[in-house]
Amino acid sequence: MSYKVVVVGATGNVGREMLNILDERAFPITEIAVLASRKSIGTEVSFGDKTLKTQDLATFDFAGWDIALFAVGSAATKEFAPVAAAAGCVVIDNSSLYRYDPDVPLIVPEVNADDIHGYSKKNIIANPNCSTAQMVVALKPLHDRAKIKRVVVSTYQSVSGAGKNGVDELWDQTKSIYNPTDDKPPKQFTKQIAFNVIPHIDVFMEDGTTKEEWKMVAETKKIVDPSIKVTATCVRVPVFVGHSESINIEFEEFLDEDEAREILREAPGIMVIDKREDGGYVTPVECVGDFATFISRIRQDSTIDNGLNLWCVSDNLRKGAALNAVQIAEVLGNKVLQKG
């Protein structure tokens, strides 16, 4: 079966990546439309060997379309996702708007693909936060073997997670370091991002955590298991693309590092690169453009009875956003729409 697909926010980083991945994975498409805000109408975007012109999201008729991949902010999603859903087009939303709605499934296909059947309540499926998506891919196979009690995660998140403006700010500030007369004060971030790290992503909450940290807690519980305790520290780093995470896991029973390594080698969506030598691990530079979530530095934590440490790296524009959305569309087509 083939589908009529809409990409909303096609001129942004994630929207363009969605188009690339739809083409790379040969998603079965009979017709495709690319939408953007009124100011971007007519902007050309690439889809394989084709060039498409964006149409106006505000006036687009979603009737007769099968799947809409939304890569716009929460405000636009709040206005237009219900319109698409009411017209019978299944919305796969990359914003945070619907992630915590009990009537909207929050899906990472390698982890909880069967939950997708809950989409029919609102005709909407949510894509998780980029930092959560790669982490739960690693946690799920280990949780299935030795139940996870607690996770302590520190993230090292690239500026592309903040959109094109974040990428531009790192680029401009980096250049200005070598040209003192061309000062580039922070606008997108709270402090200088070039040659610096910032332990602050999204807004602060009353308990001192940031919204990004709260998202990792809430989403891990919804996707994997509500009994897992999670504490996170999310940090923005001067990397263009690719999120990294240092993950400490405490299990209910002992899990040997060698067994964990083999479990992860066999798990879907994961590539284990774990050699105890110089360069025997993956960094963000190597993960860019790849579909996999890379796991390195797997080792026992000797400070607790049943603990492991690992290093997790993934392209945040792919697994953290566009790839996961397309994978959700693939599951939707294979498990649901094809039967309908």
C-alpha positions as YAML, in Angstrom:
chain: A
units: angstrom
residues:
- id: 1
  name: MET
  ca: [0.00, 0.00, 0.00]
- id: 2
  name: SER
  ca: [1.10, 3.57, -0.69]
- id: 3
  name: TYR
  ca: [0.15, 6.74, 1.12]
- id: 4
  name: LYS
  ca: [-0.48, 10.41, 0.59]
- id: 5
  name: VAL
  ca: [1.94, 12.19, 2.92]
- id: 6
  name: VAL
  ca: [2.18, 15.78, 4.14]
- id: 7
  name: VAL
  ca: [5.32, 17.26, 5.71]
- id: 8
  name: VAL
  ca: [4.47, 20.30, 7.84]
- id: 9
  name: GLY
  ca: [7.38, 22.63, 8.55]
- id: 10
  name: ALA
  ca: [9.28, 21.41, 5.50]
- id: 11
  name: THR
  ca: [11.68, 24.37, 5.40]
- id: 12
  name: GLY
  ca: [13.12, 23.75, 8.90]
- id: 13
  name: ASN
  ca: [16.02, 21.48, 9.84]
- id: 14
  name: VAL
  ca: [13.79, 18.61, 10.98]
- id: 15
  name: GLY
  ca: [11.31, 18.99, 8.12]
- id: 16
  name: ARG
  ca: [14.08, 18.81, 5.53]
- id: 17
  name: GLU
  ca: [15.53, 15.79, 7.31]
- id: 18
  name: MET
  ca: [12.10, 14.11, 7.23]
- id: 19
  name: LEU
  ca: [12.04, 14.52, 3.46]
- id: 20
  name: ASN
  ca: [15.54, 13.07, 3.17]
- id: 21
  name: ILE
  ca: [14.65, 10.05, 5.29]
- id: 22
  name: LEU
  ca: [11.34, 9.39, 3.55]
- id: 23
  name: ASP
  ca: [13.33, 9.19, 0.33]
- id: 24
  name: GLU
  ca: [16.26, 7.18, 1.76]
- id: 25
  name: ARG
  ca: [13.97, 4.58, 3.30]
- id: 26
  name: ALA
  ca: [11.76, 4.45, 0.19]
- id: 27
  name: PHE
  ca: [8.60, 5.11, 2.18]
- id: 28
  name: PRO
  ca: [5.64, 4.16, -0.07]
- id: 29
  name: ILE
  ca: [4.25, 7.51, -1.23]
- id: 30
  name: THR
  ca: [1.73, 8.13, -3.99]
- id: 31
  name: GLU
  ca: [1.67, 11.90, -3.42]
- id: 32
  name: ILE
  ca: [3.53, 14.30, -1.16]
- id: 33
  name: ALA
  ca: [2.82, 17.88, -0.09]
- id: 34
  name: VAL
  ca: [5.20, 20.20, 1.77]
- id: 35
  name: LEU
  ca: [3.76, 22.95, 3.96]
- id: 36
  name: ALA
  ca: [5.18, 25.96, 5.76]
- id: 37
  name: SER
  ca: [4.08, 29.23, 7.27]
- id: 38
  name: ARG
  ca: [2.82, 31.99, 5.00]
- id: 39
  name: LYS
  ca: [6.19, 33.78, 5.00]
- id: 40
  name: SER
  ca: [7.83, 30.69, 3.48]
- id: 41
  name: ILE
  ca: [5.25, 29.91, 0.77]
- id: 42
  name: GLY
  ca: [6.98, 28.95, -2.46]
- id: 43
  name: THR
  ca: [10.28, 28.05, -0.82]
- id: 44
  name: GLU
  ca: [11.81, 25.10, -2.65]
- id: 45
  name: VAL
  ca: [12.84, 21.94, -0.82]
- id: 46
  name: SER
  ca: [14.36, 18.71, -2.09]
- id: 47
  name: PHE
  ca: [12.72, 15.31, -2.03]
- id: 48
  name: GLY
  ca: [15.02, 12.78, -3.65]
- id: 49
  name: ASP
  ca: [15.62, 14.03, -7.19]
- id: 50
  name: LYS
  ca: [12.51, 16.23, -7.08]
- id: 51
  name: THR
  ca: [12.16, 19.86, -6.09]
- id: 52
  name: LEU
  ca: [8.96, 20.74, -4.26]
- id: 53
  name: LYS
  ca: [7.46, 24.14, -3.51]
- id: 54
  name: THR
  ca: [5.94, 24.75, -0.09]
- id: 55
  name: GLN
  ca: [2.25, 25.48, 0.27]
- id: 56
  name: ASP
  ca: [0.43, 27.51, 2.93]
- id: 57
  name: LEU
  ca: [-0.27, 25.50, 6.07]
- id: 58
  name: ALA
  ca: [-3.09, 27.88, 7.04]
- id: 59
  name: THR
  ca: [-5.17, 27.14, 3.94]
- id: 60
  name: PHE
  ca: [-4.22, 23.53, 3.17]
- id: 61
  name: ASP
  ca: [-7.03, 20.98, 2.97]
- id: 62
  name: PHE
  ca: [-5.96, 17.75, 4.74]
- id: 63
  name: ALA
  ca: [-9.01, 15.79, 3.55]
- id: 64
  name: GLY
  ca: [-7.93, 12.73, 1.57]
- id: 65
  name: TRP
  ca: [-4.37, 12.72, 2.92]
- id: 66
  name: ASP
  ca: [-3.21, 9.75, 5.00]
- id: 67
  name: ILE
  ca: [-0.30, 10.90, 7.17]
- id: 68
  name: ALA
  ca: [0.98, 14.33, 8.24]
- id: 69
  name: LEU
  ca: [4.45, 14.64, 9.74]
- id: 70
  name: PHE
  ca: [4.46, 17.81, 11.84]
- id: 71
  name: ALA
  ca: [7.81, 19.55, 12.44]
- id: 72
  name: VAL
  ca: [6.62, 22.92, 13.71]
- id: 73
  name: GLY
  ca: [6.40, 24.49, 17.16]
- id: 74
  name: SER
  ca: [3.70, 23.80, 19.71]
- id: 75
  name: ALA
  ca: [1.71, 26.93, 18.85]
- id: 76
  name: ALA
  ca: [1.26, 26.01, 15.19]
- id: 77
  name: THR
  ca: [0.72, 22.37, 16.10]
- id: 78
  name: LYS
  ca: [-2.03, 23.33, 18.56]
- id: 79
  name: GLU
  ca: [-3.83, 25.22, 15.80]
- id: 80
  name: PHE
  ca: [-3.41, 22.89, 12.84]
- id: 81
  name: ALA
  ca: [-2.85, 19.33, 14.11]
- id: 82
  name: PRO
  ca: [-6.51, 18.98, 15.24]
- id: 83
  name: VAL
  ca: [-7.59, 20.29, 11.83]
- id: 84
  name: ALA
  ca: [-5.58, 17.59, 10.05]
- id: 85
  name: ALA
  ca: [-6.73, 14.90, 12.48]
- id: 86
  name: ALA
  ca: [-10.39, 15.87, 12.10]
- id: 87
  name: ALA
  ca: [-10.01, 15.58, 8.33]
- id: 88
  name: GLY
  ca: [-8.94, 11.94, 8.73]
- id: 89
  name: CYS
  ca: [-5.19, 12.50, 8.31]
- id: 90
  name: VAL
  ca: [-3.12, 10.82, 11.04]
- id: 91
  name: VAL
  ca: [-0.77, 13.35, 12.64]
- id: 92
  name: ILE
  ca: [2.72, 12.37, 13.78]
- id: 93
  name: ASP
  ca: [3.81, 15.32, 15.89]
- id: 94
  name: ASN
  ca: [7.39, 16.25, 16.69]
- id: 95
  name: SER
  ca: [6.53, 19.04, 19.16]
- id: 96
  name: SER
  ca: [6.05, 18.54, 22.90]
- id: 97
  name: LEU
  ca: [2.36, 19.48, 22.79]
- id: 98
  name: TYR
  ca: [0.79, 16.01, 22.93]
- id: 99
  name: ARG
  ca: [3.53, 13.91, 24.52]
- id: 100
  name: TYR
  ca: [1.94, 13.81, 27.96]
- id: 101
  name: ASP
  ca: [-1.67, 13.50, 26.80]
- id: 102
  name: PRO
  ca: [-2.98, 10.10, 28.02]
- id: 103
  name: ASP
  ca: [-5.05, 9.79, 24.84]
- id: 104
  name: VAL
  ca: [-2.03, 10.21, 22.56]
- id: 105
  name: PRO
  ca: [0.54, 7.41, 22.23]
- id: 106
  name: LEU
  ca: [4.19, 8.44, 22.64]
- id: 107
  name: ILE
  ca: [6.13, 6.11, 20.37]
- id: 108
  name: VAL
  ca: [9.69, 4.93, 19.86]
- id: 109
  name: PRO
  ca: [9.22, 2.02, 17.43]
- id: 110
  name: GLU
  ca: [12.08, -0.12, 18.82]
- id: 111
  name: VAL
  ca: [10.56, 0.18, 22.30]
- id: 112
  name: ASN
  ca: [6.74, 0.36, 22.28]
- id: 113
  name: ALA
  ca: [5.48, -0.01, 18.71]
- id: 114
  name: ASP
  ca: [2.32, -1.83, 19.81]
- id: 115
  name: ASP
  ca: [1.14, 1.26, 21.70]
- id: 116
  name: ILE
  ca: [0.47, 2.88, 18.33]
- id: 117
  name: HIS
  ca: [-3.02, 1.40, 18.27]
- id: 118
  name: GLY
  ca: [-4.06, 4.08, 20.76]
- id: 119
  name: TYR
  ca: [-3.74, 6.73, 18.04]
- id: 120
  name: SER
  ca: [-7.42, 6.45, 17.09]
- id: 121
  name: LYS
  ca: [-8.61, 8.38, 20.15]
- id: 122
  name: LYS
  ca: [-7.37, 11.66, 18.68]
- id: 123
  name: ASN
  ca: [-5.82, 10.58, 15.35]
- id: 124
  name: ILE
  ca: [-2.51, 11.90, 16.70]
- id: 125
  name: ILE
  ca: [0.78, 10.19, 17.61]
- id: 126
  name: ALA
  ca: [3.55, 11.97, 19.52]
- id: 127
  name: ASN
  ca: [7.28, 11.84, 18.84]
- id: 128
  name: PRO
  ca: [9.40, 12.04, 22.02]
- id: 129
  name: ASN
  ca: [12.06, 14.54, 22.96]
- id: 130
  name: CYS
  ca: [15.34, 13.98, 21.13]
- id: 131
  name: SER
  ca: [17.32, 13.18, 24.28]
- id: 132
  name: THR
  ca: [14.70, 10.70, 25.48]
- id: 133
  name: ALA
  ca: [14.40, 8.86, 22.16]
- id: 134
  name: GLN
  ca: [17.99, 7.66, 22.00]
- id: 135
  name: MET
  ca: [18.14, 6.80, 25.69]
- id: 136
  name: VAL
  ca: [15.05, 4.57, 25.76]
- id: 137
  name: VAL
  ca: [16.31, 2.63, 22.72]
- id: 138
  name: ALA
  ca: [19.24, 1.62, 24.92]
- id: 139
  name: LEU
  ca: [17.26, 1.11, 28.12]
- id: 140
  name: LYS
  ca: [14.47, -1.13, 26.80]
- id: 141
  name: PRO
  ca: [16.43, -4.32, 25.95]
- id: 142
  name: LEU
  ca: [18.32, -4.09, 29.24]
- id: 143
  name: HIS
  ca: [15.08, -3.48, 31.16]
- id: 144
  name: ASP
  ca: [13.59, -6.60, 29.58]
- id: 145
  name: ARG
  ca: [16.49, -8.67, 30.92]
- id: 146
  name: ALA
  ca: [17.07, -7.14, 34.37]
- id: 147
  name: LYS
  ca: [14.41, -4.68, 35.48]
- id: 148
  name: ILE
  ca: [15.71, -1.13, 35.80]
- id: 149
  name: LYS
  ca: [15.18, 0.63, 39.12]
- id: 150
  name: ARG
  ca: [16.90, 3.96, 38.54]
- id: 151
  name: VAL
  ca: [18.62, 5.94, 35.81]
- id: 152
  name: VAL
  ca: [21.01, 8.87, 36.26]
- id: 153
  name: VAL
  ca: [21.69, 10.59, 32.95]
- id: 154
  name: SER
  ca: [23.79, 13.60, 31.97]
- id: 155
  name: THR
  ca: [23.27, 14.84, 28.42]
- id: 156
  name: TYR
  ca: [25.62, 16.72, 26.10]
- id: 157
  name: GLN
  ca: [23.19, 18.17, 23.57]
- id: 158
  name: SER
  ca: [24.15, 19.78, 20.27]
- id: 159
  name: VAL
  ca: [22.99, 23.23, 19.23]
- id: 160
  name: SER
  ca: [20.90, 21.88, 16.36]
- id: 161
  name: GLY
  ca: [18.45, 20.78, 19.05]
- id: 162
  name: ALA
  ca: [17.64, 24.48, 19.36]
- id: 163
  name: GLY
  ca: [16.98, 24.81, 15.62]
- id: 164
  name: LYS
  ca: [18.69, 26.77, 12.88]
- id: 165
  name: ASN
  ca: [19.14, 29.82, 15.13]
- id: 166
  name: GLY
  ca: [21.13, 27.72, 17.57]
- id: 167
  name: VAL
  ca: [23.42, 26.45, 14.81]
- id: 168
  name: ASP
  ca: [23.91, 29.96, 13.47]
- id: 169
  name: GLU
  ca: [24.75, 31.32, 16.92]
- id: 170
  name: LEU
  ca: [27.48, 28.74, 17.51]
- id: 171
  name: TRP
  ca: [28.93, 29.41, 14.06]
- id: 172
  name: ASP
  ca: [28.86, 33.18, 14.43]
- id: 173
  name: GLN
  ca: [30.27, 33.19, 17.96]
- id: 174
  name: THR
  ca: [33.04, 30.78, 17.03]
- id: 175
  name: LYS
  ca: [34.14, 33.08, 14.23]
- id: 176
  name: SER
  ca: [33.90, 36.14, 16.49]
- id: 177
  name: ILE
  ca: [36.30, 34.62, 19.02]
- id: 178
  name: TYR
  ca: [39.03, 35.13, 16.44]
- id: 179
  name: ASN
  ca: [37.77, 38.59, 15.51]
- id: 180
  name: PRO
  ca: [37.36, 40.62, 18.73]
- id: 181
  name: THR
  ca: [35.82, 43.56, 16.86]
- id: 182
  name: ASP
  ca: [32.90, 41.37, 15.75]
- id: 183
  name: ASP
  ca: [31.18, 40.70, 19.06]
- id: 184
  name: LYS
  ca: [28.30, 38.18, 18.97]
- id: 185
  name: PRO
  ca: [26.46, 38.26, 22.32]
- id: 186
  name: PRO
  ca: [24.14, 35.33, 23.15]
- id: 187
  name: LYS
  ca: [20.59, 35.52, 21.81]
- id: 188
  name: GLN
  ca: [19.42, 31.94, 21.36]
- id: 189
  name: PHE
  ca: [21.23, 30.69, 24.47]
- id: 190
  name: THR
  ca: [21.53, 32.20, 27.95]
- id: 191
  name: LYS
  ca: [25.33, 32.40, 27.79]
- id: 192
  name: GLN
  ca: [28.07, 32.16, 25.19]
- id: 193
  name: ILE
  ca: [27.91, 28.73, 23.57]
- id: 194
  name: ALA
  ca: [31.18, 28.86, 21.59]
- id: 195
  name: PHE
  ca: [33.98, 27.14, 23.57]
- id: 196
  name: ASN
  ca: [31.59, 26.75, 26.49]
- id: 197
  name: VAL
  ca: [28.93, 24.45, 27.95]
- id: 198
  name: ILE
  ca: [25.59, 25.58, 29.38]
- id: 199
  name: PRO
  ca: [23.77, 23.46, 32.03]
- id: 200
  name: HIS
  ca: [20.40, 24.87, 31.05]
- id: 201
  name: ILE
  ca: [17.97, 23.69, 28.33]
- id: 202
  name: ASP
  ca: [14.38, 24.97, 28.27]
- id: 203
  name: VAL
  ca: [12.79, 26.82, 31.21]
- id: 204
  name: PHE
  ca: [13.44, 26.30, 34.91]
- id: 205
  name: MET
  ca: [10.77, 24.62, 37.03]
- id: 206
  name: GLU
  ca: [9.95, 25.21, 40.69]
- id: 207
  name: ASP
  ca: [12.09, 22.33, 41.98]
- id: 208
  name: GLY
  ca: [15.19, 23.57, 40.15]
- id: 209
  name: THR
  ca: [15.07, 21.11, 37.27]
- id: 210
  name: THR
  ca: [14.70, 22.38, 33.73]
- id: 211
  name: LYS
  ca: [11.81, 21.45, 31.46]
- id: 212
  name: GLU
  ca: [14.19, 19.41, 29.29]
- id: 213
  name: GLU
  ca: [15.20, 17.34, 32.32]
- id: 214
  name: TRP
  ca: [11.56, 16.89, 33.34]
- id: 215
  name: LYS
  ca: [10.72, 15.70, 29.81]
- id: 216
  name: MET
  ca: [13.28, 12.90, 30.04]
- id: 217
  name: VAL
  ca: [11.76, 11.72, 33.31]
- id: 218
  name: ALA
  ca: [8.12, 11.86, 32.22]
- id: 219
  name: GLU
  ca: [8.70, 10.43, 28.75]
- id: 220
  name: THR
  ca: [10.85, 7.50, 29.92]
- id: 221
  name: LYS
  ca: [8.10, 6.53, 32.34]
- id: 222
  name: LYS
  ca: [5.42, 6.73, 29.62]
- id: 223
  name: ILE
  ca: [7.43, 4.89, 26.97]
- id: 224
  name: VAL
  ca: [9.26, 2.21, 28.97]
- id: 225
  name: ASP
  ca: [7.90, 1.74, 32.51]
- id: 226
  name: PRO
  ca: [6.32, 4.15, 35.02]
- id: 227
  name: SER
  ca: [8.20, 2.48, 37.88]
- id: 228
  name: ILE
  ca: [11.64, 3.56, 36.62]
- id: 229
  name: LYS
  ca: [13.14, 6.44, 38.59]
- id: 230
  name: VAL
  ca: [15.01, 8.92, 36.40]
- id: 231
  name: THR
  ca: [17.11, 11.95, 37.26]
- id: 232
  name: ALA
  ca: [18.67, 14.04, 34.49]
- id: 233
  name: THR
  ca: [21.05, 16.95, 33.99]
- id: 234
  name: CYS
  ca: [20.78, 18.40, 30.49]
- id: 235
  name: VAL
  ca: [23.66, 20.41, 29.08]
- id: 236
  name: ARG
  ca: [24.04, 22.32, 25.80]
- id: 237
  name: VAL
  ca: [27.49, 21.87, 24.25]
- id: 238
  name: PRO
  ca: [29.27, 23.51, 21.28]
- id: 239
  name: VAL
  ca: [28.56, 20.66, 18.86]
- id: 240
  name: PHE
  ca: [26.56, 21.25, 15.68]
- id: 241
  name: VAL
  ca: [24.77, 17.88, 15.37]
- id: 242
  name: GLY
  ca: [24.64, 14.81, 17.60]
- id: 243
  name: HIS
  ca: [23.51, 14.36, 21.20]
- id: 244
  name: SER
  ca: [25.62, 12.39, 23.67]
- id: 245
  name: GLU
  ca: [24.55, 10.93, 27.01]
- id: 246
  name: SER
  ca: [26.37, 9.46, 29.98]
- id: 247
  name: ILE
  ca: [23.92, 6.96, 31.47]
- id: 248
  name: ASN
  ca: [24.19, 5.23, 34.84]
- id: 249
  name: ILE
  ca: [21.67, 2.40, 35.33]
- id: 250
  name: GLU
  ca: [20.74, 0.58, 38.54]
- id: 251
  name: PHE
  ca: [18.96, -2.76, 38.07]
- id: 252
  name: GLU
  ca: [16.89, -4.92, 40.42]
- id: 253
  name: GLU
  ca: [19.24, -7.83, 39.72]
- id: 254
  name: PHE
  ca: [22.83, -8.19, 38.62]
- id: 255
  name: LEU
  ca: [23.59, -7.80, 34.93]
- id: 256
  name: ASP
  ca: [27.13, -8.52, 33.78]
- id: 257
  name: GLU
  ca: [28.68, -5.97, 31.44]
- id: 258
  name: ASP
  ca: [29.52, -8.65, 28.86]
- id: 259
  name: GLU
  ca: [25.94, -9.89, 28.78]
- id: 260
  name: ALA
  ca: [24.69, -6.30, 28.54]
- id: 261
  name: ARG
  ca: [27.02, -5.72, 25.61]
- id: 262
  name: GLU
  ca: [25.65, -8.76, 23.78]
- id: 263
  name: ILE
  ca: [22.04, -7.78, 24.53]
- id: 264
  name: LEU
  ca: [22.66, -4.34, 23.06]
- id: 265
  name: ARG
  ca: [24.44, -5.78, 20.00]
- id: 266
  name: GLU
  ca: [21.29, -7.76, 19.19]
- id: 267
  name: ALA
  ca: [18.82, -4.95, 19.95]
- id: 268
  name: PRO
  ca: [17.06, -3.11, 17.10]
- id: 269
  name: GLY
  ca: [18.32, 0.35, 16.23]
- id: 270
  name: ILE
  ca: [21.57, 0.01, 18.20]
- id: 271
  name: MET
  ca: [25.19, -0.20, 17.07]
- id: 272
  name: VAL
  ca: [27.71, -1.15, 19.75]
- id: 273
  name: ILE
  ca: [31.21, 0.27, 19.26]
- id: 274
  name: ASP
  ca: [32.99, -0.54, 22.51]
- id: 275
  name: LYS
  ca: [36.72, -1.16, 22.37]
- id: 276
  name: ARG
  ca: [38.86, -0.33, 25.37]
- id: 277
  name: GLU
  ca: [41.48, 1.50, 23.39]
- id: 278
  name: ASP
  ca: [42.12, 4.97, 22.04]
- id: 279
  name: GLY
  ca: [39.24, 5.90, 19.76]
- id: 280
  name: GLY
  ca: [37.28, 2.73, 20.52]
- id: 281
  name: TYR
  ca: [34.05, 4.64, 21.10]
- id: 282
  name: VAL
  ca: [31.70, 6.87, 19.10]
- id: 283
  name: THR
  ca: [31.50, 10.66, 19.30]
- id: 284
  name: PRO
  ca: [28.90, 12.99, 17.75]
- id: 285
  name: VAL
  ca: [31.06, 13.63, 14.68]
- id: 286
  name: GLU
  ca: [30.85, 9.95, 13.68]
- id: 287
  name: CYS
  ca: [27.11, 9.59, 14.25]
- id: 288
  name: VAL
  ca: [25.92, 12.40, 11.98]
- id: 289
  name: GLY
  ca: [23.77, 11.14, 9.11]
- id: 290
  name: ASP
  ca: [23.43, 7.66, 10.58]
- id: 291
  name: PHE
  ca: [20.21, 5.91, 11.57]
- id: 292
  name: ALA
  ca: [21.68, 4.07, 14.56]
- id: 293
  name: THR
  ca: [21.94, 4.88, 18.23]
- id: 294
  name: PHE
  ca: [25.55, 4.14, 19.16]
- id: 295
  name: ILE
  ca: [26.54, 2.64, 22.50]
- id: 296
  name: SER
  ca: [30.09, 2.69, 23.88]
- id: 297
  name: ARG
  ca: [31.95, 2.57, 27.22]
- id: 298
  name: ILE
  ca: [29.80, -0.24, 28.69]
- id: 299
  name: ARG
  ca: [31.15, -1.07, 32.13]
- id: 300
  name: GLN
  ca: [30.17, -2.21, 35.59]
- id: 301
  name: ASP
  ca: [29.49, 0.43, 38.25]
- id: 302
  name: SER
  ca: [31.34, -0.84, 41.32]
- id: 303
  name: THR
  ca: [29.70, 1.72, 43.64]
- id: 304
  name: ILE
  ca: [26.34, -0.09, 43.66]
- id: 305
  name: ASP
  ca: [25.34, -3.77, 43.65]
- id: 306
  name: ASN
  ca: [23.60, -3.90, 40.28]
- id: 307
  name: GLY
  ca: [24.89, -1.02, 38.21]
- id: 308
  name: LEU
  ca: [26.14, -0.30, 34.70]
- id: 309
  name: ASN
  ca: [27.52, 2.77, 32.97]
- id: 310
  name: LEU
  ca: [27.33, 3.43, 29.25]
- id: 311
  name: TRP
  ca: [27.86, 6.17, 26.67]
- id: 312
  name: CYS
  ca: [25.07, 6.81, 24.16]
- id: 313
  name: VAL
  ca: [25.37, 8.92, 20.98]
- id: 314
  name: SER
  ca: [22.88, 9.62, 18.20]
- id: 315
  name: ASP
  ca: [22.11, 12.12, 15.44]
- id: 316
  name: ASN
  ca: [19.43, 14.22, 17.14]
- id: 317
  name: LEU
  ca: [17.98, 15.41, 13.83]
- id: 318
  name: ARG
  ca: [17.49, 11.79, 12.83]
- id: 319
  name: LYS
  ca: [16.70, 9.38, 15.67]
- id: 320
  name: GLY
  ca: [15.86, 12.29, 17.94]
- id: 321
  name: ALA
  ca: [13.34, 13.73, 15.52]
- id: 322
  name: ALA
  ca: [12.91, 13.02, 11.80]
- id: 323
  name: LEU
  ca: [13.92, 9.35, 11.70]
- id: 324
  name: ASN
  ca: [11.75, 8.41, 14.65]
- id: 325
  name: ALA
  ca: [8.78, 10.17, 13.03]
- id: 326
  name: VAL
  ca: [9.27, 8.30, 9.75]
- id: 327
  name: GLN
  ca: [9.68, 5.03, 11.65]
- id: 328
  name: ILE
  ca: [6.36, 5.74, 13.37]
- id: 329
  name: ALA
  ca: [4.81, 6.28, 9.92]
- id: 330
  name: GLU
  ca: [6.24, 2.91, 8.83]
- id: 331
  name: VAL
  ca: [4.73, 1.17, 11.84]
- id: 332
  name: LEU
  ca: [1.43, 2.95, 11.23]
- id: 333
  name: GLY
  ca: [1.39, 1.77, 7.63]
- id: 334
  name: ASN
  ca: [2.39, -1.81, 8.45]
- id: 335
  name: LYS
  ca: [0.31, -2.39, 11.57]
- id: 336
  name: VAL
  ca: [-2.75, -0.15, 11.21]
- id: 337
  name: LEU
  ca: [-3.59, 1.69, 8.02]
- id: 338
  name: GLN
  ca: [-2.87, -1.28, 5.77]
- id: 339
  name: LYS
  ca: [-5.46, -3.28, 7.67]
- id: 340
  name: GLY
  ca: [-7.97, -0.44, 7.48]
...
